[in-house]
Amino acid sequence: MSCVNMVHISPWAATEALFAGSSRLLCAGHPLILYGPYFEDDVEPASSNVAFDQSLRGRNPEWGIREVSQLDAVAQRHGLEKTARYEMPANNLTLVFRRR
């Protein structure tokens, strides 16, 4: 299952629902693949991502670039774990979570 450019342009509840639904629908070992901009602990964010985050939050306070650590936590609660992280163009990441 893949989800492209949704997590930052939706309320946090939508991300929680994405992980909850993936936990119910995916067979063990199958991936949930996320693509988009994310902030990471101990990684200086690109100025373009900071500006994009501010723009998103200005349009809707429930939107915004999410912290990877937030995604890891919600994944854990729903029986998924991050198994891969890939740097992509334009300061984006591909994150792969798998159902345990």
C-alpha positions as CSV (number, residue, x, y, z in Angstrom):
1,M,0.0,0.0,0.0
2,S,1.4,3.4,-0.8
3,C,0.5,6.9,0.2
4,V,2.0,9.9,-1.6
5,N,1.9,13.5,-0.4
6,M,-1.0,13.0,2.0
7,V,0.4,13.0,5.5
8,H,1.3,16.7,5.5
9,I,-1.8,17.9,3.8
10,S,-4.4,16.4,6.1
11,P,-5.2,16.5,9.8
12,W,-3.2,14.2,12.1
13,A,-6.3,12.0,12.6
14,A,-6.0,11.0,8.9
15,T,-2.5,9.7,9.5
16,E,-3.6,7.8,12.5
17,A,-6.5,6.3,10.4
18,L,-4.0,5.4,7.6
19,F,-1.9,3.4,10.1
20,A,-4.9,1.8,11.7
21,G,-6.4,0.8,8.4
22,S,-3.0,-0.5,7.1
23,S,-2.7,-2.6,10.3
24,R,-6.1,-4.2,9.5
25,L,-5.6,-4.6,5.8
26,L,-2.0,-5.6,5.3
27,C,-0.7,-9.1,5.7
28,A,2.3,-9.6,8.0
29,G,5.5,-8.3,6.3
30,H,3.6,-6.3,3.6
31,P,4.6,-2.6,3.3
32,L,3.0,0.7,3.8
33,I,5.1,3.1,1.8
34,L,4.9,6.8,2.5
35,Y,6.4,9.6,0.3
36,G,6.6,13.3,1.1
37,P,8.4,15.9,3.2
38,Y,9.2,15.0,6.8
39,F,11.2,16.5,9.7
40,E,13.7,14.3,11.5
41,D,15.3,14.6,14.9
42,D,18.9,15.7,14.8
43,V,18.6,16.6,11.1
44,E,18.6,20.3,10.1
45,P,15.5,20.9,8.0
46,A,15.8,22.4,4.6
47,S,14.7,26.1,4.6
48,S,12.3,25.3,1.8
49,N,10.6,22.6,4.0
50,V,10.4,25.1,6.9
51,A,8.7,27.6,4.6
52,F,6.4,25.0,3.2
53,D,5.4,23.9,6.7
54,Q,4.6,27.5,7.6
55,S,2.5,27.8,4.4
56,L,0.6,24.7,5.1
57,R,-0.2,25.6,8.7
58,G,-1.3,29.1,7.5
59,R,-3.8,27.4,5.2
60,N,-5.0,24.9,7.8
61,P,-3.6,24.6,11.4
62,E,-4.2,20.9,11.3
63,W,-1.8,20.4,8.3
64,G,1.9,20.5,8.4
65,I,5.1,18.5,7.8
66,R,5.2,15.7,10.4
67,E,8.1,14.4,12.5
68,V,9.3,10.9,11.5
69,S,9.4,10.1,15.3
70,Q,5.6,10.8,15.4
71,L,5.1,8.4,12.5
72,D,7.3,5.8,14.2
73,A,5.2,6.1,17.4
74,V,1.8,5.7,15.6
75,A,3.2,2.8,13.6
76,Q,4.2,1.0,16.8
77,R,0.8,1.5,18.3
78,H,-0.7,-0.2,15.2
79,G,1.7,-3.1,14.9
80,L,3.9,-1.7,12.1
81,E,7.6,-0.9,12.2
82,K,9.8,1.3,9.9
83,T,12.1,-0.9,7.9
84,A,13.5,1.5,5.4
85,R,14.2,5.2,4.8
86,Y,15.2,6.7,1.4
87,E,16.2,10.2,0.7
88,M,14.4,11.5,-2.4
89,P,14.6,14.7,-4.6
90,A,13.3,18.0,-3.3
91,N,14.0,17.2,0.4
92,N,11.4,14.4,0.4
93,L,11.7,11.0,2.0
94,T,10.3,7.6,1.2
95,L,9.5,5.7,4.4
96,V,8.6,2.0,4.4
97,F,6.7,0.5,7.3
98,R,5.8,-3.2,7.5
99,R,3.2,-5.0,9.5
100,R,4.7,-7.2,12.1
